[in-house]
């Protein structure tokens, strides 16, 4: 089956620093990837849609200058949390699917803790 | 916009018993996909089952089956012969059209506890 990886799985950083999270489709090409955020005991909230070779589409209320998304290849999308603050601490999950397929596969998630 | 509603925040079932998790959704689309994902304590999202809206036959995957009522916009998940490993959060999700270029809309989830 399709596999999506994320790196790192956990990261702890100081307030004011930037953190980059990678999402890779390991055995398929993904023109579109999605970034979600999940708070404890809550559902997944879509942050943005990452499109290969073009700008990401952000959901309402998500600051695009704070959450930078780059989708430079058909197998890699990155999410950079800039000038992180404690309120950015959360679980970030990416998903991807093959073009015109009916199923998305999820990465294992990244737990971000901002001190 | 599509909305997905899971009205049962928590449920509990004894091992070997059957449990049904409910999900309703609202959409004006005619062609779409519905999913149930499982999120165990590891927090890895695992696809449990999917249903294509244009198929009347309910999807089945081993102990997992759905009751898809398109007119009622209902999509419940039945877990038969519950096992301890089924303990997890279960999310119902909607995808507009059969194209993974569309994001999933998730319900708030149901926390299922399987007890010995």
Interface residues (C-beta under 8 A of the other chain):
Chain A: X31 X32 X34 X38 X41 X42 X43 X44 X46 X49 X91 X93 X95 X96 X97 X98 X99 X100 X101 X102 X103 X104 X105 X106 X108 X109
Chain B: X33 X35 X37 X42 X43 X44 X45 X47 X50 X52 X91 X95 X98 X99 X100 X101 X103 X104 X105 X106 X107 X108 X109 X111
